[in-house]
Amino acid sequence: MESIITFLVTHKIILIIAVIISIVIVLSVVKKLVKVAVFFLAILVLYAAYLVYTGQKVPRTKQEAIQHMNGKLDEIKAGGQKRARDGR
């Protein structure tokens, strides 16, 4: 590790190239994370629009959203258990 640092300090051009490559890698990771965040935000907006369209109550607070999602997960679990018992 120390030899790599010494090599980069003595060869300034290679150090600059390594820094540029590091910046490109970091920026590409950040760009992908932003895309994922935008995707999940779009899904959230579409879900809220679906709730409004079907006349269901849209959760207003974080606690209401958690309770709403827990209720939906319980419904899915119950449906899956019923299908497992029925053999479907």
NUZA-188812 format. One record per atom (N, C-alpha, C, O): residue in three letters; atom name; x, y, z. Coordinates in pm, whole numbers, m for minus. Each point is the difference from the previous one (the first is absolute). Layout:
<"Ala", "CA", <X, Y, Z>>
...
This chain:
<"Met", "N", <83, m119, 0>>
<"Met", "CA", <m83, 119, 0>>
<"Met", "C", <87, 124, 0>>
<"Met", "O", <m27, 96, m72>>
<"Glu", "N", <130, m98, 152>>
<"Glu", "CA", <89, 116, 8>>
<"Glu", "C", <74, 20, m131>>
<"Glu", "O", <29, 113, m40>>
<"Ser", "N", <3, m224, m28>>
<"Ser", "CA", <70, 11, m127>>
<"Ser", "C", <m89, 62, m108>>
<"Ser", "O", <48, 73, m86>>
<"Ile", "N", <m176, m103, 92>>
<"Ile", "CA", <m94, 60, m96>>
<"Ile", "C", <m10, 149, 22>>
<"Ile", "O", <2, 77, m96>>
<"Ile", "N", <m11, m35, 219>>
<"Ile", "CA", <m8, 143, 32>>
<"Ile", "C", <127, 71, m44>>
<"Ile", "O", <m6, 108, m58>>
<"Thr", "N", <119, m169, 85>>
<"Thr", "CA", <128, 60, m42>>
<"Thr", "C", <7, 11, m152>>
<"Thr", "O", <45, 102, m54>>
<"Phe", "N", <m89, m207, m14>>
<"Phe", "CA", <0, 2, m147>>
<"Phe", "C", <m88, 111, m53>>
<"Phe", "O", <40, 73, m91>>
<"Leu", "N", <m161, m58, 148>>
<"Leu", "CA", <m92, 104, m48>>
<"Leu", "C", <53, 140, 30>>
<"Leu", "O", <m21, 91, m79>>
<"Val", "N", <87, m74, 192>>
<"Val", "CA", <55, 131, 35>>
<"Val", "C", <114, 39, m93>>
<"Val", "O", <16, 116, m36>>
<"Thr", "N", <63, m215, m3>>
<"Thr", "CA", <113, 30, m89>>
<"Thr", "C", <m43, 17, m146>>
<"Thr", "O", <68, 70, m75>>
<"His", "N", <m176, m132, 35>>
<"His", "CA", <m49, 10, m138>>
<"His", "C", <m132, 77, 0>>
<"His", "O", <m108, m57, 15>>
<"Lys", "N", <120, 188, m33>>
<"Lys", "CA", <m117, 90, 12>>
<"Lys", "C", <m105, m27, m107>>
<"Lys", "O", <m119, 11, 29>>
<"Ile", "N", <158, m45, m149>>
<"Ile", "CA", <m96, m24, m108>>
<"Ile", "C", <m88, m119, 33>>
<"Ile", "O", <m122, 5, m18>>
<"Ile", "N", <181, m110, 66>>
<"Ile", "CA", <m77, m119, 36>>
<"Ile", "C", <m92, 30, 118>>
<"Ile", "O", <m112, m52, 6>>
<"Leu", "N", <157, 135, 86>>
<"Leu", "CA", <m85, 41, 112>>
<"Leu", "C", <m122, 76, m50>>
<"Leu", "O", <m111, m22, 47>>
<"Ile", "N", <130, 111, m142>>
<"Ile", "CA", <m112, 78, m56>>
<"Ile", "C", <m97, m93, m72>>
<"Ile", "O", <m121, 14, 14>>
<"Ile", "N", <174, m110, m89>>
<"Ile", "CA", <m86, m96, m70>>
<"Ile", "C", <m78, m83, 101>>
<"Ile", "O", <m119, m25, m20>>
<"Ala", "N", <182, m19, 127>>
<"Ala", "CA", <m68, m79, 103>>
<"Ala", "C", <m110, 80, 68>>
<"Ala", "O", <m107, m53, 29>>
<"Val", "N", <133, 181, m4>>
<"Val", "CA", <m102, 86, 62>>
<"Val", "C", <m118, 18, m94>>
<"Val", "O", <m115, m6, 44>>
<"Ile", "N", <142, 27, m172>>
<"Ile", "CA", <m109, 18, m98>>
<"Ile", "C", <m83, m127, m10>>
<"Ile", "O", <m123, 6, m3>>
<"Ile", "N", <188, m122, m1>>
<"Ile", "CA", <m73, m127, m6>>
<"Ile", "C", <m84, m18, 127>>
<"Ile", "O", <m114, m47, m7>>
<"Ser", "N", <168, 82, 121>>
<"Ser", "CA", <m76, m11, 126>>
<"Ser", "C", <m122, 91, m2>>
<"Ser", "O", <m108, m40, 44>>
<"Ile", "N", <124, 161, m94>>
<"Ile", "CA", <m113, 93, m7>>
<"Ile", "C", <m108, m53, m94>>
<"Ile", "O", <m119, 9, 30>>
<"Val", "N", <160, m65, m143>>
<"Val", "CA", <m97, m56, m95>>
<"Val", "C", <m76, m116, 64>>
<"Val", "O", <m122, m11, m17>>
<"Ile", "N", <191, m74, 90>>
<"Ile", "CA", <m67, m113, 66>>
<"Ile", "C", <m99, 49, 104>>
<"Ile", "O", <m113, m48, 5>>
<"Val", "N", <152, 144, 77>>
<"Val", "CA", <m89, 53, 104>>
<"Val", "C", <m122, 66, m64>>
<"Val", "O", <m113, m21, 46>>
<"Leu", "N", <134, 99, m150>>
<"Leu", "CA", <m113, 67, m65>>
<"Leu", "C", <m95, m100, m66>>
<"Leu", "O", <m121, 22, 1>>
<"Ser", "N", <174, m130, m57>>
<"Ser", "CA", <m89, m99, m61>>
<"Ser", "C", <m83, m72, 105>>
<"Ser", "O", <m117, m31, m24>>
<"Val", "N", <176, 4, 140>>
<"Val", "CA", <m75, m64, 108>>
<"Val", "C", <m110, 94, 50>>
<"Val", "O", <m113, m42, 23>>
<"Val", "N", <146, 169, m6>>
<"Val", "CA", <m99, 98, 45>>
<"Val", "C", <m112, 12, m102>>
<"Val", "O", <m117, 10, 37>>
<"Lys", "N", <151, m9, m165>>
<"Lys", "CA", <m101, 10, m106>>
<"Lys", "C", <m96, m119, 5>>
<"Lys", "O", <m121, 17, m15>>
<"Lys", "N", <174, m136, 37>>
<"Lys", "CA", <m86, m118, 8>>
<"Lys", "C", <m90, 5, 124>>
<"Lys", "O", <m116, m39, m6>>
<"Leu", "N", <169, 88, 117>>
<"Leu", "CA", <m82, 12, 121>>
<"Leu", "C", <m112, 101, m20>>
<"Leu", "O", <m112, m20, 49>>
<"Val", "N", <140, 128, m120>>
<"Val", "CA", <m103, 99, m28>>
<"Val", "C", <m108, m62, m88>>
<"Val", "O", <m119, 25, 22>>
<"Lys", "N", <157, m104, m121>>
<"Lys", "CA", <m98, m66, m86>>
<"Lys", "C", <m90, m94, 80>>
<"Lys", "O", <m121, m4, m21>>
<"Val", "N", <180, m70, 114>>
<"Val", "CA", <m78, m91, 84>>
<"Val", "C", <m96, 80, 88>>
<"Val", "O", <m116, m39, 16>>
<"Ala", "N", <162, 149, 40>>
<"Ala", "CA", <m85, 84, 85>>
<"Ala", "C", <m116, 58, m80>>
<"Ala", "O", <m113, 4, 48>>
<"Val", "N", <139, 41, m170>>
<"Val", "CA", <m106, 55, m86>>
<"Val", "C", <m100, m110, m35>>
<"Val", "O", <m121, 25, m3>>
<"Phe", "N", <168, m146, m23>>
<"Phe", "CA", <m88, m111, m31>>
<"Phe", "C", <m95, m30, 116>>
<"Phe", "O", <m120, m15, m20>>
<"Phe", "N", <175, 7, 142>>
<"Phe", "CA", <m84, m28, 116>>
<"Phe", "C", <m96, 115, 30>>
<"Phe", "O", <m112, m23, 45>>
<"Leu", "N", <154, 144, m69>>
<"Leu", "CA", <m88, 115, 16>>
<"Leu", "C", <m116, m7, m99>>
<"Leu", "O", <m114, 31, 34>>
<"Ala", "N", <144, m70, m158>>
<"Ala", "CA", <m105, m14, m101>>
<"Ala", "C", <m99, m110, 40>>
<"Ala", "O", <m120, 16, m17>>
<"Ile", "N", <171, m127, 69>>
<"Ile", "CA", <m87, m108, 46>>
<"Ile", "C", <m90, 49, 114>>
<"Ile", "O", <m119, m32, 4>>
<"Leu", "N", <176, 109, 87>>
<"Leu", "CA", <m77, 54, 112>>
<"Leu", "C", <m110, 93, m48>>
<"Leu", "O", <m113, m5, 50>>
<"Val", "N", <144, 89, m146>>
<"Val", "CA", <m101, 93, m55>>
<"Val", "C", <m110, m79, m72>>
<"Val", "O", <m118, 31, 16>>
<"Leu", "N", <156, m131, m94>>
<"Leu", "CA", <m100, m81, m68>>
<"Leu", "C", <m89, m75, 99>>
<"Leu", "O", <m120, m13, m23>>
<"Tyr", "N", <177, m35, 132>>
<"Tyr", "CA", <m80, m68, 101>>
<"Tyr", "C", <m98, 96, 66>>
<"Tyr", "O", <m116, m35, 24>>
<"Ala", "N", <162, 156, 6>>
<"Ala", "CA", <m89, 99, 59>>
<"Ala", "C", <m112, 36, m98>>
<"Ala", "O", <m115, 17, 41>>
<"Ala", "N", <148, m5, m169>>
<"Ala", "CA", <m103, 28, m101>>
<"Ala", "C", <m99, m115, m8>>
<"Ala", "O", <m120, 23, m16>>
<"Tyr", "N", <167, m145, 27>>
<"Tyr", "CA", <m88, m117, m1>>
<"Tyr", "C", <m95, 4, 119>>
<"Tyr", "O", <m120, m28, m13>>
<"Leu", "N", <173, 62, 130>>
<"Leu", "CA", <m85, 8, 120>>
<"Leu", "C", <m107, 107, m18>>
<"Leu", "O", <m116, m22, 38>>
<"Val", "N", <152, 135, m93>>
<"Val", "CA", <m98, 107, m22>>
<"Val", "C", <m103, m45, m103>>
<"Val", "O", <m120, 23, 19>>
<"Tyr", "N", <163, m86, m126>>
<"Tyr", "CA", <m89, m44, m107>>
<"Tyr", "C", <m100, m104, 49>>
<"Tyr", "O", <m116, 3, m40>>
<"Thr", "N", <160, m94, 127>>
<"Thr", "CA", <m90, m103, 50>>
<"Thr", "C", <m81, 45, 121>>
<"Thr", "O", <m82, m76, 52>>
<"Gly", "N", <105, 199, m6>>
<"Gly", "CA", <m78, 53, 111>>
<"Gly", "C", <48, m45, 136>>
<"Gly", "O", <m73, 18, 99>>
<"Gln", "N", <190, m75, m90>>
<"Gln", "CA", <53, m42, 130>>
<"Gln", "C", <66, 119, 68>>
<"Gln", "O", <33, 100, m63>>
<"Lys", "N", <m14, m113, 192>>
<"Lys", "CA", <61, 107, 77>>
<"Lys", "C", <150, 3, m25>>
<"Lys", "O", <68, m103, 11>>
<"Val", "N", <m17, 219, m44>>
<"Val", "CA", <144, 17, m20>>
<"Val", "C", <63, 34, 135>>
<"Val", "O", <m43, 95, 65>>
<"Pro", "N", <144, m172, m21>>
<"Pro", "CA", <66, 30, 128>>
<"Pro", "C", <63, 139, m2>>
<"Pro", "O", <69, 36, m96>>
<"Arg", "N", <m92, 41, 201>>
<"Arg", "CA", <52, 137, 8>>
<"Arg", "C", <130, 9, 79>>
<"Arg", "O", <83, 88, m26>>
<"Thr", "N", <m65, m179, 122>>
<"Thr", "CA", <121, 5, 83>>
<"Thr", "C", <81, m128, m21>>
<"Thr", "O", <m48, m96, m59>>
<"Lys", "N", <169, 98, 109>>
<"Lys", "CA", <87, m116, m10>>
<"Lys", "C", <m61, m118, 75>>
<"Lys", "O", <4, m114, m48>>
<"Gln", "N", <m61, 141, 165>>
<"Gln", "CA", <m60, m107, 81>>
<"Gln", "C", <m119, m62, m72>>
<"Gln", "O", <m17, m122, 1>>
<"Glu", "N", <m66, 206, m63>>
<"Glu", "CA", <m115, m53, m75>>
<"Glu", "C", <48, m86, m118>>
<"Glu", "O", <m59, m104, m29>>
<"Ala", "N", <164, 148, m37>>
<"Ala", "CA", <53, m76, m113>>
<"Ala", "C", <51, m136, 45>>
<"Ala", "O", <m23, m101, m67>>
<"Ile", "N", <92, 97, 180>>
<"Ile", "CA", <51, m127, 53>>
<"Ile", "C", <m115, m92, 36>>
<"Ile", "O", <3, m119, m31>>
<"Gln", "N", <m105, 173, 97>>
<"Gln", "CA", <m116, m81, 37>>
<"Gln", "C", <m72, m51, m125>>
<"Gln", "O", <m44, m115, m5>>
<"His", "N", <32, 200, m96>>
<"His", "CA", <m67, m38, m125>>
<"His", "C", <76, m115, m68>>
<"His", "O", <m61, m97, m43>>
<"Met", "N", <194, 110, 35>>
<"Met", "CA", <80, m104, m64>>
<"Met", "C", <m2, m129, 81>>
<"Met", "O", <m3, m109, m59>>
<"Asn", "N", <4, 118, 192>>
<"Asn", "CA", <m8, m121, 83>>
<"Asn", "C", <m133, m70, m22>>
<"Asn", "O", <m6, m123, m5>>
<"Gly", "N", <m101, 200, m7>>
<"Gly", "CA", <m131, m59, m27>>
<"Gly", "C", <m3, m72, m134>>
<"Gly", "O", <m52, m111, m11>>
<"Lys", "N", <109, 175, m91>>
<"Lys", "CA", <5, m62, m133>>
<"Lys", "C", <86, m127, 1>>
<"Lys", "O", <m36, m100, m63>>
<"Leu", "N", <148, 104, 135>>
<"Leu", "CA", <85, m119, 9>>
<"Leu", "C", <m71, m114, 72>>
<"Leu", "O", <13, m116, m39>>
<"Asp", "N", <m90, 149, 143>>
<"Asp", "CA", <m76, m102, 71>>
<"Asp", "C", <m105, m63, m93>>
<"Asp", "O", <m21, m121, 4>>
<"Glu", "N", <m44, 203, m88>>
<"Glu", "CA", <m98, m53, m95>>
<"Glu", "C", <68, m95, m99>>
<"Glu", "O", <m55, m105, m32>>
<"Ile", "N", <172, 142, m16>>
<"Ile", "CA", <72, m83, m96>>
<"Ile", "C", <41, m132, 65>>
<"Ile", "O", <m10, m106, m62>>
<"Lys", "N", <58, 113, 187>>
<"Lys", "CA", <39, m122, 72>>
<"Lys", "C", <m120, m92, 20>>
<"Lys", "O", <9, m121, m20>>
<"Ala", "N", <m121, 179, 61>>
<"Ala", "CA", <m120, m81, 24>>
<"Ala", "C", <m47, m65, m130>>
<"Ala", "O", <m39, m117, 1>>
<"Gly", "N", <42, 190, m111>>
<"Gly", "CA", <m38, m57, m129>>
<"Gly", "C", <92, m112, m42>>
<"Gly", "O", <m45, m101, m53>>
<"Gly", "N", <174, 118, 75>>
<"Gly", "CA", <97, m104, m35>>
<"Gly", "C", <m17, m124, 85>>
<"Gly", "O", <12, m112, m50>>
<"Gln", "N", <m40, 130, 180>>
<"Gln", "CA", <m21, m115, 87>>
<"Gln", "C", <m127, m74, m38>>
<"Gln", "O", <m4, m123, 4>>
<"Lys", "N", <m100, 197, m42>>
<"Lys", "CA", <m125, m64, m41>>
<"Lys", "C", <22, m81, m127>>
<"Lys", "O", <m49, m112, m11>>
<"Arg", "N", <120, 167, m85>>
<"Arg", "CA", <28, m73, m124>>
<"Arg", "C", <85, m122, 26>>
<"Arg", "O", <m18, m104, m64>>
<"Ala", "N", <112, 115, 159>>
<"Ala", "CA", <84, m116, 32>>
<"Ala", "C", <m83, m113, 62>>
<"Ala", "O", <22, m117, m28>>
<"Arg", "N", <m118, 157, 113>>
<"Arg", "CA", <m86, m102, 62>>
<"Arg", "C", <m94, m62, m103>>
<"Arg", "O", <m29, m120, 7>>
<"Asp", "N", <m18, 202, m102>>
<"Asp", "CA", <m94, m51, m102>>
<"Asp", "C", <71, m80, m108>>
<"Asp", "O", <m66, m70, m77>>
<"Gly", "N", <197, 79, 70>>
<"Gly", "CA", <76, m78, m97>>
<"Gly", "C", <13, 67, m134>>
<"Gly", "O", <23, m69, m99>>
<"Arg", "N", <m35, 198, 91>>
<"Arg", "CA", <15, 70, m129>>
<"Arg", "C", <137, 55, m16>>
<"Arg", "O", <31, 62, m101>>
